[in-house]
Amino acid sequence: MEELNGKLMEFITKYNNGEIEYENTPMDDALELLEKAEYARNKSEAIRLAKKAYEICPDCLDAILFQVRLEPNPRKRNELLNEGLKKEEKRLKEKNYFDKENIGHFYGIFETRPYIRGLYLKASYLLEVGEIESAENVCKEILKLNENDNTGSRYLLMGIYAILTKEQDLLKLSKKYSENALEVLFPLFALYYNLDNTKKAKEYLKKINESNSHFIKYFKGPLKPNKDVIQGCYVKGEVSEVIMYFSQYRFLIDTLPNLKEFVLENDNQK
């Protein structure tokens, strides 16, 4: 490791001193344009730069994903995303990235990482329109290709299992990714809430409260975000985690009738 770090520092020093010449690849140029698109003056300029990036490098799926996130029309958005994913899957298979030794490690490979991000985006959009079973299949595919689950697809799948009341599947998944966090505990609570298993639901409600004391407060009035937490991020056990969850997991929360009443009636903090 010391030898490797030494070689790396030697390369960086030579590169910074202009001793090593490097010519950008089309992918490099495309990614540079996407970086500019992130800070574009307006949406139109951002889309223009993303389209140009894709023209320069048709292998740059991130250029498609960038456009997808900015497309307001659901039909056009889904067509663009599905077409991009289909083309990318074909390209990756032709380059043997779907070989056995790579399955399970896709996010650890630079070339296959955008494909995982695209699948996650697809699962999220499917959940928005209530296509639960289709989203379930996409999430399973993500976890098959990337077992470490850097994108958090397991949390979506846990929510899906809670909606479909697939108890054994949810218990197995939560055991595999054992975490004492709201994204794991709430689907377990929701599962037993949907199954009318009040005893189990109360048990997980208690665990949620122990994991994050701000959860109950959400149902009593607006929560004030912690200004020390960067916007778009959250900290486990903190206000930001609760705000994040009730923002990103509406597909599950909205399926739980009389949730507020149940939570307040069983408030262990009284």
Secondary structure, DSSP 8 states (H G I E B T S, - for coil): -HHHHHHHHHHHHHHHTT-S-----HHHHHHHHHHHHHT-SSHHHHHHHHHHHHHH-TT-HHHHHHHHHH---HHHHHHHHHHHHHHHHHHHHHTTTTSTTTTBBGGGSTTTHHHHHHHHHHHHHHHHTT-HHHHHHHHHHHHHHBTT-TT-HHHHHHHHHHHTT-HHHHHHHHHHT---SHHHHHHHHHHHHHTT-HHHHHHHHHHHHHH-TTHHHHTTS-----TTS-TT---TTSHHHHHHHHHH-HHHHTTSTTHHHHHHHT-TT-
